[in-house]
Amino acid sequence: MRRIGWLGLALLAVAGLVWLASSDLTAMADEKTVEKTVEKKAVAEEKAVEHGYLGATACKICHKKETKGAQYTKWLASPHAHAYQTLLTDESKKICKKLGIKEAPEAAGKCLKCHVTAYGVKAELLGKKYDKTEGVSCESCHGPAADWKKPHMKDPETAAKLGMIKPDDEKMCMGCHNEESPTYKPFKYKEKLAAIAHPNPMKADKK
């Protein structure tokens, strides 16, 4: 009887240890689940933030200076700056007619989504100086600047958290430069990127 008693106690002790171990594992699993949930929520909230658009002229005051690379001037001379104006041409009207688009090119969503900055964005997110006739401007590639404009020159990390984008591959360009475009031609990314390059020489000197 004593042997059975001791054996029973030993089994109970082992069972207790197994239960404690399983409880710890369950707790750890629960903690990881909570962590993942919190992380997913944070990412979702970050994506849900809607930043406002200022328009290209908001960048002009600093980025027109030769010492900083004259990015605004270079953009102004590029096809991107005239993307909206091309919709007003007879050629664009012919393309719309051929595609069966009833609206005028400058009013058709299929055209505007790639010929203006911030197409389809809520009106309240468009600043007073926003102008669709600026075509494909700074914020089309670098993100809406209302929140990151001030910190982006001195604090790139904060600017990135506030919506600033530094395009580093061709995915963004291919969103419009693809076969869906009625005037599409094989898109040579590196060649086109070089054509619109606008580096800041002041930053290059610091490297």
C-alpha positions, 0 to 999 in steps of 0.5 A: 500500500505504501509503495502504491501511495508513493507511486501515486504521489510521484505520478501526481508530481509528474502530472503537476510538472507537465501541467505547469509546463503546458501552462507556460507554453500556452501563456507564451503562445498567448503572449505571441498572439497578443504581440502579433495582434498589436503589431498588425493593428499598428501597421493597419493604423499606419496604413489608414492614416491619410496625409494631405496633398500640398501641390508642387508649388509647396516644394518650389521655395526650396527645390528651385535653388540651383545649390540644392539641385533645382528639382522643381525646375527639372520637373517643370521641364519634364513630360510629367509636369505636362501630363494633364495638358496632354489630355486637352489635345485632339490626339487624346480625344481621338484615343478616348473615342477609339476606346469607347470612353464617353467623357472628355479625356480631362474628365475620364477616370481612366485617363486622370488616374495616371495624368494627375496627382492625387486622383480620387483622393478625398477633397478635404485632403487637397490643400489650397494650392493643390492644382490638378493641372500640375500633372504628375508632380512631386507628391505622385512619387514622394507621397502627400507632403502635408505632414512630412514637408517640414521635417524631411530635410533634417529628419528623414526617419520622421518624414518617412513615418509621416508618409514620405516615400523614396522610390527605389524600384520600378514598381511605382512607375509601372503603375502607369507605364504599362500595357494598359496605357493606349500609348504604351511603349516598352518602358526602359526603367533605368533610361527613363529614371536617368532622364528625370534624375534630380539629386541634391548635390548638398546631400551628395557632398555629405556622403 
